Amino acid sequence: MPVSKKIFLITHLSSLLLCYESVAYAHTTSNITYAKKTYDTSLPFNVSNEYPNNKTSFFASLLYIQPYSNNLQYATFVSGTQPYYQSWHYQSIQPSYHPAFELGFNYAITHTPYSAGINWLHLNSNDSSSKQASRNTDLTTVEFVGPPYEMSPPVFGIKHVDSKVNFDYNNVLLNGSKLVDFDSHIQARFFGGINVLKLNQTVTTTFSDYAGCPATPYSYPLPPDPSFSFQTENLSKYFGAGPDLGVSVHYKIKSGFGLMGDFLGMISAGTIQAQDNFTSTSARLTTLGIGTSHQQITTPNTTQVVLGADAKLGIFYNYQGTTIPDLTIELGYRLATYANAISTINPNTLVQPGTVVTTPEFSTGTMAIVSTDARTRPFSFNGPFLNIKIAIA
């Protein structure tokens, strides 16, 4: 065979072999399954739909919480045989549990683990307490109630006290968050942003029922005074804002049930205002033509830094159906505390009674102050909560 024909045949066979190998390779690769992410072809540009658990949601919480501050001691009740067997019993308001609510919205940035949300928690509560002492005026077995800063003989005649406290608490959170799915069971949302805290406390205490007091070696006698009333109103107002940082963890068990826990730490800086108002009436004041006496202790508004922590622990149930695409119900216990969020002013000592009738005294409607005391106090609350969250795609 001529050389030219051999070259032609070899070239032709090589081309056929290359075509066969290309077809075989194409046939082989068409059956390969790659461990790659799936793509939603209905989305433009084949955007990856890899964060199906990050959904826009609304939620509402009902809380049944007990607020508390450590400045709720309003009087001292004294009883027993004088002067060697008397007993002092501090009287303090014990707040009960009150309903509160929280509303929130979380907007998920589509096809990413990120979202932004806003929460508002509100509580407005009122609690009260009172104490009635025996109207007996015999000094050997006398009972009486008086303010913690004034327990001298002229208050031996005060037999009744009422006190009430109002807490007005609001906390707003503006946060961004990132969702992390560790596996099919554990999901965590890390968040941070700005918190806005507004907290007002008002404690109002009224002393009344003045049954009179016999003379003592340290004071002159005081007759009964049905018109006697002495009211103190202690106000504390705080408004501030600052950063916060937290995490929310959900652990799925099975059948939609699981465990959940949240923790949030925050710090805010703002303005705190405190004042103590005194309003009194008595026969002595009426005789002097005063009628009602108004006195006040105030402090300048100051900048206050408040540290806070808020935690929740509970269980949850998640339901996904046709009519309700994604519903989560959470039930658990919540507690929070804020350091230095309340400021109070009180008289520290008053002018001591004398043996002449002109001496100014608490029992005659006069707050004759020797010194005062101002302190910052914590605020806290705790109690169960029920949270309902509806997520949308």
C-alpha positions as CSV (number, residue, x, y, z in Angstrom):
1,M,0.0,0.0,0.0
2,P,1.3,3.4,-0.9
3,V,2.6,5.6,2.0
4,S,0.0,8.3,1.3
5,K,-2.8,5.8,1.7
6,K,-1.4,4.6,5.0
7,I,-1.2,8.1,6.4
8,F,-4.8,8.7,5.4
9,L,-6.0,5.6,7.1
10,I,-4.1,6.3,10.3
11,T,-5.4,9.9,10.4
12,H,-9.0,8.7,9.8
13,L,-8.8,6.0,12.5
14,S,-7.4,8.5,15.0
15,S,-10.3,10.8,14.4
16,L,-12.8,8.1,14.9
17,L,-11.1,7.0,18.2
18,L,-11.2,10.7,19.5
19,C,-14.9,10.9,18.7
20,Y,-15.6,7.7,20.4
21,E,-13.7,8.7,23.6
22,S,-15.6,12.1,23.6
23,V,-18.9,10.3,23.4
24,A,-17.9,7.8,26.0
25,Y,-16.7,10.5,28.4
26,A,-19.9,12.5,27.9
27,H,-22.0,9.4,28.6
28,T,-19.9,8.7,31.7
29,T,-20.0,12.2,33.2
30,S,-23.8,12.4,32.6
31,N,-24.2,9.8,35.3
32,I,-21.9,11.4,37.9
33,T,-23.8,12.8,41.0
34,Y,-21.9,15.7,42.6
35,A,-22.2,16.5,46.4
36,K,-23.0,20.1,45.6
37,K,-25.6,22.6,46.8
38,T,-29.0,22.4,45.1
39,Y,-30.3,25.4,43.3
40,D,-33.8,26.7,42.8
41,T,-34.2,27.2,39.1
42,S,-37.2,29.5,39.6
43,L,-34.9,32.1,41.2
44,P,-33.1,34.5,38.9
45,F,-29.4,33.7,38.3
46,N,-29.8,30.4,40.2
47,V,-29.4,32.0,43.6
48,S,-28.7,29.4,46.3
49,N,-31.6,28.7,48.7
50,E,-29.5,27.4,51.5
51,Y,-31.1,29.2,54.5
52,P,-34.7,27.9,54.7
53,N,-34.8,28.4,58.5
54,N,-34.1,32.1,58.3
55,K,-37.7,33.5,57.9
56,T,-39.4,36.8,58.5
57,S,-41.6,36.4,61.6
58,F,-43.9,38.2,64.0
59,F,-44.3,37.3,67.7
60,A,-46.2,38.3,70.8
61,S,-45.5,37.3,74.4
62,L,-47.6,37.3,77.5
63,L,-45.6,37.5,80.7
64,Y,-46.7,37.1,84.3
65,I,-43.8,38.7,86.2
66,Q,-42.9,40.0,89.6
67,P,-41.0,43.3,89.6
68,Y,-38.7,44.2,92.5
69,S,-36.4,46.8,93.9
70,N,-34.6,46.9,97.3
71,N,-36.0,50.3,98.4
72,L,-39.5,49.2,99.3
73,Q,-39.2,49.3,103.1
74,Y,-41.7,52.0,104.0
75,A,-42.1,51.9,107.8
76,T,-41.0,50.3,111.1
77,F,-43.6,48.7,113.4
78,V,-42.7,48.7,117.1
79,S,-44.4,46.6,119.7
80,G,-43.7,45.0,123.1
81,T,-43.1,46.2,126.7
82,Q,-41.1,49.5,126.8
83,P,-38.2,50.1,127.1
84,Y,-36.5,46.7,127.5
85,Y,-38.7,44.3,125.5
86,Q,-39.6,46.2,122.5
87,S,-39.4,44.6,119.0
88,W,-38.8,46.4,115.7
89,H,-40.5,44.9,112.6
90,Y,-39.6,46.4,109.2
91,Q,-42.6,46.9,106.9
92,S,-41.9,46.4,103.2
93,I,-44.0,46.2,100.1
94,Q,-43.8,42.7,98.5
95,P,-44.8,43.1,94.8
96,S,-47.0,40.3,93.4
97,Y,-47.0,39.0,89.9
98,H,-48.5,41.2,87.1
99,P,-49.3,40.7,83.4
100,A,-46.9,42.2,80.9
101,F,-46.5,41.9,77.2
102,E,-43.8,41.9,74.5
103,L,-44.2,42.5,70.8
104,G,-41.7,41.8,68.1
105,F,-40.9,41.7,64.4
106,N,-37.9,40.0,62.7
107,Y,-37.2,40.7,59.0
108,A,-35.1,38.0,57.3
109,I,-32.8,39.1,54.4
110,T,-33.7,36.6,51.7
111,H,-31.2,33.8,51.0
112,T,-28.8,34.9,53.7
113,P,-28.4,34.0,57.4
114,Y,-28.9,37.6,58.4
115,S,-32.0,39.5,59.7
116,A,-33.0,42.6,61.6
117,G,-35.6,43.0,64.3
118,I,-37.4,45.1,66.8
119,N,-38.8,44.1,70.3
120,W,-40.8,46.1,72.8
121,L,-41.4,44.8,76.4
122,H,-43.9,46.8,78.6
123,L,-44.9,46.5,82.3
124,N,-47.0,48.8,84.4
125,S,-47.7,47.5,87.9
126,N,-49.1,48.6,91.2
127,D,-48.7,47.0,94.6
128,S,-49.5,48.2,98.1
129,S,-49.1,47.3,101.8
130,S,-50.4,48.7,105.1
131,K,-50.0,48.3,108.9
132,Q,-52.3,49.1,111.8
133,A,-51.0,49.4,115.3
134,S,-53.0,49.2,118.5
135,R,-54.5,52.6,119.5
136,N,-53.4,52.0,123.1
137,T,-51.2,55.0,124.2
138,D,-49.8,53.4,127.4
139,L,-46.1,53.8,127.0
140,T,-45.4,50.5,128.7
141,T,-47.2,48.5,126.0
142,V,-47.4,51.0,123.2
143,E,-47.5,50.0,119.5
144,F,-46.8,52.5,116.7
145,V,-45.5,52.8,113.2
146,G,-43.1,55.4,111.9
147,P,-40.7,56.1,109.0
148,P,-37.3,54.2,109.3
149,Y,-35.5,57.6,109.7
150,E,-37.6,58.8,112.6
151,M,-38.5,56.7,115.7
152,S,-38.4,59.2,118.5
153,P,-41.2,59.6,121.2
154,P,-43.5,61.9,119.2
155,V,-44.2,59.2,116.6
156,F,-45.4,56.8,119.4
157,G,-48.9,58.2,118.6
158,I,-48.9,57.2,114.9
159,K,-51.0,54.1,114.5
160,H,-51.5,53.5,110.8
161,V,-49.5,53.5,107.6
162,D,-50.3,52.8,103.9
163,S,-47.7,52.5,101.1
164,K,-47.9,51.7,97.4
165,V,-45.4,51.4,94.6
166,N,-45.8,51.8,90.8
167,F,-43.3,50.4,88.3
168,D,-43.5,51.7,84.7
169,Y,-40.9,49.8,82.6
170,N,-40.3,49.8,78.9
171,N,-37.4,48.2,77.0
172,V,-37.0,48.5,73.2
173,L,-34.4,46.4,71.3
174,L,-33.2,47.2,67.8
175,N,-31.0,44.3,66.7
176,G,-29.3,42.7,63.8
177,S,-28.8,38.9,63.9
178,K,-27.1,35.9,62.2
179,L,-28.6,32.4,62.2
180,V,-26.3,29.5,62.5
181,D,-27.5,25.9,62.0
182,F,-24.9,23.6,63.7
183,D,-26.8,20.5,62.6
184,S,-30.3,19.3,62.2
185,H,-31.0,19.6,65.9
186,I,-29.2,22.7,67.1
187,Q,-29.9,26.2,65.8
188,A,-28.5,29.4,67.3
189,R,-29.2,33.1,66.5
190,F,-26.5,35.6,67.5
191,F,-27.7,39.1,67.8
192,G,-26.6,42.6,68.8
193,G,-27.6,46.2,68.4
194,I,-29.1,49.0,70.5
195,N,-31.4,48.8,73.6
196,V,-33.5,51.7,74.9
197,L,-34.5,51.6,78.5
198,K,-37.1,53.7,80.3
199,L,-37.9,52.9,84.0
200,N,-39.9,55.0,86.4
201,Q,-40.6,54.0,90.1
202,T,-43.0,55.9,92.4
203,V,-43.3,54.9,96.1
204,T,-46.0,56.7,98.1
205,T,-46.4,56.3,101.8
206,T,-49.0,57.9,104.1
207,F,-48.9,58.0,107.9
208,S,-52.2,58.7,109.8
209,D,-54.3,57.9,112.8
210,Y,-52.5,59.9,115.4
211,A,-53.8,58.7,118.8
212,G,-51.7,61.0,120.9
213,C,-48.7,60.5,123.1
214,P,-48.1,61.1,126.9
215,A,-45.2,63.1,128.0
216,T,-41.8,61.4,128.2
217,P,-38.5,62.6,129.8
218,Y,-37.5,63.6,126.2
219,S,-40.7,65.2,124.9
220,Y,-43.8,67.1,125.8
221,P,-47.3,65.5,125.6
222,L,-49.2,65.5,122.3
223,P,-53.0,65.2,122.1
224,P,-54.9,63.1,119.6
225,D,-55.0,64.6,116.1
226,P,-57.7,63.2,113.7
227,S,-56.5,65.6,111.0
228,F,-52.9,64.3,111.1
229,S,-51.6,63.0,107.8
230,F,-48.0,62.8,106.5
231,Q,-47.4,61.6,102.9
232,T,-44.0,61.0,101.3
233,E,-43.7,60.4,97.5
234,N,-40.3,59.1,96.3
235,L,-39.8,59.4,92.5
236,S,-37.1,57.9,90.4
237,K,-37.0,58.3,86.6
238,Y,-34.4,56.8,84.2
239,F,-34.1,57.0,80.4
240,G,-31.1,55.7,78.5
241,A,-29.7,53.8,75.6
242,G,-26.7,51.6,74.7
243,P,-25.4,48.5,73.0
244,D,-26.6,44.9,73.7
245,L,-25.3,41.5,72.7
246,G,-27.0,38.1,73.0
247,V,-27.7,34.6,71.7
248,S,-30.8,32.5,71.3
249,V,-30.4,28.7,71.1
250,H,-33.0,26.1,70.0
251,Y,-32.4,22.4,70.4
252,K,-34.9,20.2,68.5
253,I,-35.8,16.9,70.0
254,K,-38.5,15.3,67.9
255,S,-42.1,15.7,66.7
256,G,-41.7,19.5,66.7
257,F,-40.7,19.7,70.4
258,G,-37.5,21.1,71.8
259,L,-35.6,23.1,74.3
260,M,-34.8,26.8,74.1
261,G,-32.7,29.3,75.9
262,D,-31.9,33.0,75.5
263,F,-29.4,35.3,77.1
264,L,-28.9,39.0,76.5
265,G,-26.4,41.4,78.1
266,M,-26.7,45.2,77.8
267,I,-25.3,48.5,78.9
268,S,-27.0,51.8,78.7
269,A,-26.1,55.4,79.5
270,G,-28.8,58.0,80.2
271,T,-30.3,60.5,82.6
272,I,-31.6,59.7,86.1
273,Q,-33.8,62.0,88.2
274,A,-34.8,61.5,91.8
275,Q,-36.9,63.5,94.3
276,D,-38.8,63.1,97.5
277,N,-42.0,65.1,98.0
278,F,-43.7,65.6,101.4
279,T,-47.3,66.7,102.0
280,S,-48.7,67.0,105.5
281,T,-51.6,68.3,107.5
282,S,-52.1,68.6,111.3
283,A,-53.9,70.6,113.9
284,R,-50.6,72.4,114.6
285,L,-50.3,73.5,111.0
286,T,-53.9,74.6,110.9
287,T,-53.4,76.7,114.1
288,L,-50.4,78.3,112.4
289,G,-52.5,79.1,109.3
290,I,-50.5,76.9,107.1
291,G,-53.2,74.3,106.3
292,T,-51.2,71.9,104.1
293,S,-47.4,71.9,104.1
294,H,-45.4,71.0,101.0
295,Q,-41.7,70.1,101.3
296,Q,-39.3,68.6,98.8
297,I,-35.8,67.1,98.4
298,T,-34.4,67.1,94.9
299,T,-31.1,66.2,93.2
300,P,-29.7,67.4,89.9
301,N,-30.3,65.2,86.9
302,T,-27.2,63.1,86.5
303,T,-25.8,60.7,83.9
304,Q,-26.2,57.1,85.0
305,V,-24.7,54.0,83.4
306,V,-26.9,50.9,83.9
307,L,-25.8,47.3,83.4
308,G,-28.4,44.7,82.5
309,A,-29.0,41.0,81.9
310,D,-32.0,39.2,80.6
311,A,-32.4,35.4,80.3
312,K,-35.1,32.9,79.3
313,L,-35.2,29.1,79.6
314,G,-38.1,26.9,78.4
315,I,-39.6,24.5,75.9
316,F,-41.0,25.0,72.4
317,Y,-43.3,23.3,69.9
318,N,-43.0,24.0,66.2
319,Y,-45.9,23.3,63.8
320,Q,-45.6,23.5,60.0
321,G,-48.8,22.9,58.0
322,T,-50.8,24.2,55.1
323,T,-53.0,26.7,56.7
324,I,-50.3,27.9,59.1
325,P,-47.0,27.6,57.4
326,D,-44.7,27.9,60.5
327,L,-46.0,28.4,64.0
328,T,-43.8,28.2,67.2
329,I,-45.1,28.2,70.7
330,E,-42.6,28.8,73.6
331,L,-43.3,28.4,77.3
332,G,-40.8,29.0,80.0
333,Y,-39.4,31.2,82.8
334,R,-37.7,34.6,82.4
335,L,-35.7,36.8,84.7
336,A,-33.9,40.1,84.2
337,T,-31.9,42.6,86.3
338,Y,-30.6,46.1,85.9
339,A,-28.0,47.5,88.2
340,N,-28.2,51.2,89.3
341,A,-31.4,51.8,87.4
342,I,-33.3,53.4,90.4
343,S,-32.2,56.3,92.6
344,T,-33.9,57.2,95.9
345,I,-33.6,60.1,98.3
346,N,-34.6,59.9,102.0
347,P,-34.0,61.9,105.1
348,N,-31.2,60.4,107.0
349,T,-31.9,62.1,110.4
350,L,-34.4,64.6,111.6
351,V,-34.4,67.2,114.3
352,Q,-34.8,65.4,117.6
353,P,-37.8,66.2,119.8
354,G,-37.5,68.6,122.6
355,T,-39.4,69.5,125.8
356,V,-40.8,72.8,124.4
357,V,-43.8,73.0,122.1
358,T,-42.0,75.0,119.4
359,T,-39.7,72.2,118.5
360,P,-40.4,71.1,114.8
361,E,-41.4,67.4,114.6
362,F,-42.6,64.8,112.2
363,S,-45.7,64.2,114.3
364,T,-46.8,67.8,113.9
365,G,-46.4,67.8,110.1
366,T,-42.9,69.3,109.8
367,M,-40.0,67.5,108.0
368,A,-37.1,69.2,110.0
369,I,-34.2,67.5,108.2
370,V,-30.7,67.3,109.7
371,S,-29.2,65.2,106.8
372,T,-30.3,63.2,103.7
373,D,-29.2,60.1,102.0
374,A,-29.3,59.4,98.2
375,R,-28.6,55.9,96.8
376,T,-28.8,54.0,93.5
377,R,-30.8,50.8,93.5
378,P,-31.3,47.8,91.2
379,F,-34.5,46.8,89.4
380,S,-35.3,43.2,88.5
381,F,-38.2,41.0,87.4
382,N,-38.9,37.3,87.0
383,G,-41.8,35.0,86.1
384,P,-43.2,32.7,83.5
385,F,-43.8,33.6,79.8
386,L,-45.8,32.3,76.8
387,N,-44.6,33.3,73.4
388,I,-46.3,32.7,70.0
389,K,-44.3,33.3,66.8
390,I,-45.6,33.0,63.3
391,A,-43.0,32.9,60.5
392,I,-43.6,33.6,56.8
393,A,-41.4,32.7,53.9
